[in-house]
């Protein structure tokens, strides 16, 4: 049995970087990846979808040419084969780079196949049994397949299989009105598909404040996307044109929508079902997420879980931060913790939504005195100059400490602008620090100090 200083399973955002740190410290690493190097982000998540979002944005702006004083060149159509070829070239470069970095590292031995525990210190990959007292799990997640009536009677797409389509769906029906569903809805509408979202909840993006959800809804509907909320019981049936989706299972009159394709976008499931976790004694929750402590240690000594599979963050940046936390604790004697990080993420609809810290609803639930300020993007010159003034900015501040509690910025450039607020939060400095900063004009972030000047008591 080959003996290594560490075994890393999964080549997502945390695994390859951890391998580089461990080997730089002189350790030998067995690295296991069963399919595509780079994980969800590189292969089916951030990289391919944001490349496609860029193509969809270009099509959208081309249709708006006359608004910018340009002579329209005729109907804008989209060549999905060309869109996919551009996307795939970007993905291939990232994937190849990750794999090359591992295979050319002399202290890393790469194994291709599915890893499964045979004990707390041994892992089987094909016919090989690997041994180590340090094992790091970075196995990621996949699209959840909900147990909807009729789900096994119809063809359906996930975020992964949708990327394989090289033709444009005539009518894409999306089950799920959260981040993935919203991004794909706007993207394919701009490509030219008819799009319908079916969401069981009362609003889109349910984790956001109601005003954010309402603004996103208005943006999507203005682009011709149909949104059906409060779907009591979503069910699917085959149809000569594709798939028919209903939203009520108990009433005699059931509103239905018929689509050529249906996309399931209702959440993610961790890839932990075939790891043999029980043979190592590793504990999971009822959803299959590996339970970890504040330093990402499982209940079994020497075994860690990083990235999407631990349920402590569902983003590329949180997975990478998991690597930083583990490396700091193991190699640097630096006791970094998951609880040190501030929640932050973006949804790449257009305009993008950027979120940090607490929502307004969460701040209200604390019962503590707080301040709030909002500003529509119509009062941001950079947005007006670009002709992209949809959305608004909102920030919340602790009335006593003057520390920023959270912010929701929905607008052009907000995925970048929000970092000036996030950095102040990490510095544990009062919001007034930003008001003394001189920002560049014309930018979106230059209006952040002005936004903060409008803070009023949250009532």
C-alpha positions in Angstrom: 0.0 0.0 0.0 1.5 3.3 -1.1 2.1 5.6 2.0 1.8 9.4 1.6 2.0 12.3 3.9 -1.5 13.4 2.6 -4.3 12.2 0.4 -6.5 14.8 -1.3 -9.7 13.7 -3.0 -11.2 16.2 -5.5 -9.7 18.8 -7.7 -12.0 21.7 -7.0 -10.9 25.1 -5.7 -9.4 23.9 -2.4 -7.6 20.7 -3.4 -5.0 21.8 -5.9 -4.0 24.8 -3.9 -3.6 22.7 -0.7 -1.5 20.2 -2.6 0.8 23.0 -3.7 1.2 24.2 -0.1 1.7 20.8 1.4 4.3 19.8 -1.2 6.1 23.1 -0.8 6.5 22.2 2.9 8.1 18.9 1.8 5.1 16.5 2.1 4.2 13.9 -0.4 0.6 13.9 -1.7 -1.7 11.4 -3.4 -4.2 13.4 -5.4 -7.4 11.6 -6.6 -9.8 13.0 -9.2 -12.4 10.8 -10.9 -13.3 13.0 -13.9 -12.5 16.7 -14.7 -9.9 18.7 -13.0 -11.0 22.1 -11.7 -14.2 21.1 -10.0 -17.6 22.6 -10.5 -16.4 26.2 -10.9 -14.1 25.5 -13.8 -16.2 22.9 -15.6 -19.9 23.4 -15.0 -20.2 26.5 -12.7 -18.6 29.9 -12.6 -16.3 29.8 -15.6 -18.6 28.3 -18.3 -21.7 30.1 -17.1 -20.1 33.5 -16.8 -18.6 33.1 -20.3 -22.2 32.5 -21.5 -23.5 35.4 -19.5 -21.0 37.6 -21.3 -22.3 36.3 -24.7 -25.9 36.9 -23.7 -25.0 40.4 -22.5 -23.4 41.2 -25.8 -26.5 40.1 -27.6 -28.7 42.2 -25.3 -26.6 45.3 -25.8 -26.5 44.7 -29.6 -30.3 44.8 -29.6 -30.1 48.1 -27.7 -27.8 49.7 -30.3 -30.2 52.5 -31.2 -30.3 53.7 -27.6 -26.7 54.5 -27.9 -26.9 56.4 -31.2 -25.9 53.4 -33.3 -27.6 52.3 -36.5 -29.3 49.0 -35.9 -27.8 46.2 -38.1 -30.9 44.1 -38.2 -32.3 41.3 -36.0 -29.7 39.9 -33.6 -29.5 36.1 -33.6 -27.3 33.8 -31.6 -25.2 31.0 -32.9 -25.1 28.6 -29.9 -22.3 26.5 -31.4 -20.1 29.6 -31.5 -21.2 30.6 -28.0 -20.3 27.1 -26.7 -17.0 27.0 -28.6 -15.9 30.3 -27.0 -17.0 29.0 -23.6 -15.3 25.7 -24.0 -12.0 27.3 -25.0 -12.0 29.3 -21.8 -12.9 26.3 -19.7 -10.3 24.1 -21.4 -7.5 26.5 -20.6 -8.4 26.6 -16.9 -8.9 22.9 -16.6 -5.7 22.1 -18.3 -3.8 24.5 -16.1 -5.1 22.8 -12.9 -4.3 19.3 -14.2 -0.8 20.3 -15.4 0.1 21.9 -12.1 -0.6 18.7 -10.3 0.9 16.2 -12.8 4.1 18.2 -13.1 4.6 18.5 -9.3 7.2 15.9 -8.4 5.8 15.3 -4.9 2.3 14.7 -6.2 1.1 11.3 -7.5 -2.2 11.7 -9.4 -4.8 8.9 -9.4 -7.7 8.9 -11.7 -10.8 7.2 -10.4 -13.4 7.1 -7.7 -12.0 7.2 -4.1 -13.6 5.2 -1.3 -12.5 4.8 2.3 -11.6 1.3 3.5 -10.6 2.6 7.0 -10.0 6.0 8.6 -6.4 6.0 7.1 -6.8 4.1 3.8 -8.5 4.9 0.6 -9.1 2.7 -2.4 -8.8 4.0 -6.0 -9.4 1.3 -8.6 -7.0 -1.4 -7.5 -4.8 0.8 -5.4 -5.0 1.2 -1.6 -3.5 4.5 -0.5 -2.5 5.2 3.1 -2.1 8.4 5.0 -2.8 9.9 8.4 -4.0 13.2 6.7 -6.9 13.0 4.3 -8.6 16.0 2.7 -12.0 15.7 1.1 -12.8 18.3 -1.6 -15.4 16.4 -3.6 -17.9 19.2 -4.3 -21.6 18.8 -5.2 -24.0 18.3 -8.0 -27.5 19.4 -9.0 -30.3 18.2 -6.8 -33.0 16.1 -8.6 -36.2 16.8 -6.7 -38.8 14.1 -6.1 -41.5 15.8 -8.2 -44.5 13.9 -9.5 -43.6 12.7 -13.1 -39.9 13.5 -12.7 -38.9 10.1 -14.0 -41.3 10.2 -17.0 -39.8 13.2 -18.8 -36.4 14.3 -20.0 -34.9 17.0 -17.9 -31.8 19.2 -17.8 -29.5 20.2 -15.0 -27.0 23.0 -15.0 -24.4 20.5 -16.3 -26.4 18.8 -19.1 -27.8 22.2 -20.3 -24.2 23.2 -21.1 -24.1 20.3 -23.6 -26.9 21.7 -25.8 -25.7 23.2 -29.0 -29.2 24.3 -30.1 -31.4 27.0 -28.6 -34.4 25.7 -26.6 -37.6 27.1 -28.1 -39.1 27.4 -24.7 -37.0 26.7 -21.6 -39.0 26.0 -18.4 -37.0 26.4 -15.3 -38.1 24.8 -12.0 -36.5 27.0 -9.2 -36.4 30.7 -8.8 -33.1 31.1 -7.0 -29.6 32.0 -8.1 -28.9 29.4 -10.7 -32.4 29.5 -12.2 -32.4 33.3 -12.4 -29.0 33.4 -14.2 -30.0 30.8 -16.7 -33.4 32.4 -17.3 -32.0 35.7 -18.2 -29.2 34.2 -20.2 -31.4 32.1 -22.4 -34.0 34.8 -22.8 -31.3 37.0 -24.2 -30.1 34.2 -26.5 -33.6 34.1 -27.9 -35.6 31.4 -26.0 -39.0 31.8 -24.5 -38.4 31.4 -20.8 -40.7 30.5 -17.9 -39.7 30.2 -14.2 -41.8 28.1 -11.8 -41.0 28.8 -8.2 -42.8 27.2 -5.2 -42.1 30.1 -2.9 -43.8 33.5 -2.9 -40.9 35.4 -4.4 -37.6 34.9 -6.3 -34.3 34.7 -4.5 -35.9 34.0 -1.2 -32.7 34.5 0.8 -32.7 38.1 -0.2 -34.7 41.0 1.2 -38.2 41.4 -0.3 -37.3 44.7 -2.1 -34.3 43.0 -3.8 -36.6 40.1 -4.9 -39.2 42.5 -6.2 -36.6 44.4 -8.2 -35.1 41.2 -9.7 -38.6 40.1 -10.7 -39.3 43.4 -12.4 -36.0 43.2 -14.3 -36.7 39.7 -15.6 -40.3 40.4 -16.5 -39.2 43.5 -18.4 -37.1 41.3 -20.6 -40.1 39.0 -21.4 -39.5 36.2 -18.8 -42.6 34.7 -17.4 -42.4 34.0 -13.6 -45.0 31.8 -11.9 -44.7 32.0 -8.1 -46.5 30.2 -5.3 -46.5 26.9 -7.2 -48.2 24.6 -4.7 -47.2 21.3 -6.2 -45.0 21.2 -9.3 -45.5 18.2 -11.4 -44.2 17.1 -14.9 -45.8 15.2 -17.7 -44.6 14.3 -21.2 -45.9 16.3 -24.1 -45.5 16.1 -27.9 -43.7 19.5 -27.8 -41.5 18.5 -24.9 -42.6 18.7 -21.3 -45.7 20.0 -19.6 -45.2 21.5 -16.1 -48.1 22.1 -13.7 -48.1 24.1 -10.5 -51.0 22.6 -8.6 -51.6 18.9 -7.8 -54.9 19.1 -5.9 -57.1 21.5 -7.7 -59.3 20.6 -10.7 -58.0 23.7 -12.6 -54.3 23.3 -12.9 -52.4 26.1 -14.7 -49.8 24.4 -16.9 -46.9 25.5 -19.2 -45.5 23.5 -22.0 -41.9 23.8 -22.8 -39.4 22.3 -25.3 -36.9 21.8 -22.4 -37.1 21.8 -18.7 -34.2 22.8 -16.3 -34.1 21.7 -12.7 -32.5 24.4 -10.6 -33.6 23.6 -7.0 -30.4 23.3 -5.2 -27.2 21.2 -4.8 -26.4 17.8 -3.3 -22.9 17.0 -1.9 -20.9 14.2 -3.7 -20.5 12.1 -0.6 -22.7 9.2 -1.4 -19.9 6.9 -2.7 -17.0 7.8 -0.5 -17.5 5.0 2.0 -17.7 7.5 4.8 -19.2 5.0 7.1 -16.1 2.8 6.8 -14.0 5.7 8.1 -16.6 6.7 10.8 -17.2 10.1 9.3 -20.4 11.9 10.4 -22.7 13.6 7.9 -26.0 15.5 8.3 -29.3 14.3 6.9 -28.5 15.9 3.5 -25.1 14.2 3.2 -23.0 17.2 4.0 -19.9 16.2 6.0 -19.9 17.8 9.5 -16.9 19.8 10.4 -15.7 22.1 13.2 -14.6 25.7 12.9 -11.3 24.6 11.5 -12.8 22.1 9.0 -11.9 19.0 10.9 -14.3 16.1 10.7 -15.1 14.0 13.7 -12.3 11.6 12.7 -8.8 12.7 13.6 -6.7 13.6 10.5 -9.6 13.9 8.1 -10.8 17.3 6.8 -13.6 18.4 4.5 -13.3 21.4 2.3 -15.6 23.2 -0.2 -19.2 22.4 -1.1 -19.3 19.0 0.6 -19.1 20.4 4.1 -22.1 22.7 3.8 -20.2 25.7 5.2 -20.3 27.6 1.9 -21.4 27.0 -1.6 -19.1 29.3 -3.5 -15.7 29.1 -5.2 -14.4 31.8 -2.8 -15.5 30.0 0.3 -13.9 26.8 -1.0 -10.6 28.6 -1.6 -10.9 30.1 1.9 -11.3 26.6 3.3 -7.9 25.8 1.8 -6.4 28.9 3.4 -7.9 28.0 6.8 -6.6 24.4 6.7 -3.2 25.4 5.4 -2.9 28.1 8.0 -3.7 25.8 10.9 -1.6 22.8 9.7 1.5 24.6 8.3 1.6 28.1 9.7 0.5 27.7 13.3 -2.1 30.3 12.5 -5.5 29.5 14.1 -7.8 30.7 11.3 -11.5 29.7 11.5 -14.5 29.5 9.3 -16.4 31.8 11.7 -13.8 34.5 10.9 -15.2 35.1 7.4 -18.0 37.4 6.5 -20.8 36.0 4.2 -20.4 37.4 0.7 -21.5 36.4 -2.7 -22.8 37.7 -6.0 -25.6 36.6 -8.4 -24.7 37.3 -12.0 -28.0 38.3 -13.4 -27.7 41.7 -15.2 -27.3 43.9 -13.4 -25.5 41.8 -10.8 -26.5 41.4 -7.2 -23.7 41.6 -4.6 -24.4 40.7 -1.0 -22.3 40.9 2.2 -23.1 40.4 5.9 -26.7 40.6 7.1 -29.8 41.4 5.2 -32.2 44.0 6.3 -34.6 41.3 7.6 -31.8 39.7 9.6 -30.8 43.0 11.1 -34.4 43.7 12.1 -34.5 40.3 13.8 -31.6 41.2 16.0 -33.6 44.0 17.6 -30.5 46.2 17.9 -30.5 49.9 16.9 -29.4 50.2 13.3 -29.1 52.7 10.5 -30.1 52.2 6.8 -29.4 54.0 3.6 -30.6 53.3 0.0 -29.8 54.8 -3.3 -31.4 54.0 -6.7 -28.9 53.4 -9.5 -30.7 56.2 -11.4 -28.7 58.5 -9.0 -25.4 57.0 -9.9 -23.8 58.9 -12.8 -21.7 56.0 -14.0 -24.8 53.9 -14.4 -26.6 56.6 -16.3 -23.6 57.2 -18.6 -23.5 53.5 -19.4 -27.2 53.4 -19.9 -27.6 50.7 -17.2 -29.4 52.3 -14.3 -31.6 49.4 -13.1 -31.4 48.4 -9.4 -30.5 50.1 -6.2 -27.9 50.0 -3.4 -28.7 49.4 0.3 -26.4 49.4 3.4 -27.0 48.7 7.1 -24.9 50.0 10.0 -24.9 49.3 13.7 -26.2 52.6 15.2 -23.9 52.3 18.3 -20.6 51.0 17.0 -20.9 52.5 13.5 -19.7 49.1 12.1 -21.2 48.0 8.8 -23.7 45.1 9.3 -24.4 44.3 5.7 -25.2 45.5 2.3 -27.1 44.5 -0.8 -26.0 46.2 -4.0 -28.0 45.4 -7.2 -26.7 47.4 -10.1 -24.1 47.7 -12.8 -20.6 47.2 -11.4 -21.9 46.4 -7.9 -20.1 43.0 -7.9 -16.8 45.0 -7.8 -18.0 48.1 -5.9 -19.2 46.1 -2.8 -15.6 45.2 -1.9 -14.9 48.6 -0.5 -17.6 47.9 2.1 -16.5 44.3 2.7 -12.9 45.4 3.3 -14.0 47.9 5.9 -15.9 45.2 7.6 -12.9 42.9 7.7 -10.8 45.8 9.1 -13.5 46.2 11.9 -13.4 49.9 11.2 -16.4 52.3 11.4 -18.2 53.2 8.1 -17.0 56.7 8.5 -13.6 55.5 7.4 -14.9 55.2 3.8 -16.2 58.8 4.0 -12.7 60.0 4.3 -11.5 58.1 1.3 -11.3 59.8 -2.2 -12.7 57.5 -4.8 -12.1 57.7 -8.5 -14.6 59.4 -10.7 -16.6 58.3 -12.6 -17.2 54.9 -10.9 -20.0 53.2 -9.0 -18.0 52.9 -5.9 -17.5 56.7 -5.6 -21.2 56.9 -4.6 -20.7 54.6 -1.6 -19.6 57.4 0.7 -22.5 59.5 -0.5 -24.8 56.5 0.2 -23.4 56.3 3.7 -24.1 60.0 4.2 -27.8 59.3 3.9 -28.0 56.8 6.8 -31.2 57.1 8.8 -32.6 55.1 11.7 -34.0 51.7 10.8 -37.6 51.9 11.9 
